Amino acid sequence: MEALNTPIDELVQDGLVSRKIFIDEAIYRRELEKVFARSWLFLGHESQIANPGDYLTNYMGEDPVIVSRDPSGRVTRRNGADHS
C-alpha cells in the first residue's frame, strides 16, 4: 500500500477537513482497504427491486455488483468473484 504523505491528524484540524481527502490516491487506497473491504455497504433498498426479475447496479468500492430479486422472491447479489 502506498504510504500516506500527510499524517491523519493533520487532515482534520479545528473541525475542518482538508480537501486533500478527496484527491489523495494514498488516502483513497487506504479507505478501500480499511473501510470498504471490511464494512457492510448499502447497495440499495429492497423497494428498488420489488418484483421478481427487478435488478439494480451499484459498486462495492471499485467492484461493480448487480442486486436482483430472483423468481422465488429472494434478493441476490452478483459480482465478478461470485460464480454461483
N, C-alpha and C positions, 0 to 999 in steps of 0.2 A: 504494500500500500504506500502511496506517495505520502511523504511527511507533510504535516501542516506547517506552513510558513509563519503563521500567526498563532500564538498561544490562544487557546479557547477563551481564557479570562479577559483577553484584550478585545474580543469580538463583541462583548456586551459591557458597556460602561454607562453608569448613571441612568440605567433603564433604557438606553438606546442600543439598538442592534446595528452592527456595522453592515453596510451594503455588500461587503465582501462575501457574506454568507451566500449571496445569490449568484456569484460569479466564480468563486474559487473552486477549481477542479478537485483539489485535495479534500475540501470540506464535503463536496458532493459525493465523492467516493466513500468517504468515511460514513456519511449518512446512509448510503446504500448498504454498507456492511453492518453498521451498528443499529440502524433503525428499521429500514425496510426488510432486511433479511431476517429480523428477529421478532417482528411485531405483527399482530393481526392488522390487516389493511382493509379498509372499506372499499369494496369494488362496486357496489350498487345495492339498491333496495329491492326486496322481493316484489314489490309492486311494479317494478320496471319490467319484470318477466312474469307477469300474472298468469299467462296461459301456456300450456304445453307448446313447445316449439319457439317460444319467445327467447330472445337472447340479447345480451349487451356485451360490448367490448370495453376493456379498460387495461390499465397497466399495473403490475406489481413491481415497483422500482422501474427497471428498464424492460421488463419482460411483458409482452402482450398476453392477455388472457381473454377467454370467452367464458361468460357465465350464462347458463341456459337452464330452461325448465324442460325436462325430458317428458316423453309421452305419459309416464306414470305420475307426473307432477313433482318429481324430485328436482332439486336445484343441483346442478353440476358445474364444475369448473374445469376448463382445459387450458393447458399451456404447452410450450414446446417440450417440457420434460414429462408431460402426462401422456402416456401411450395406451391407457386402458380404454 
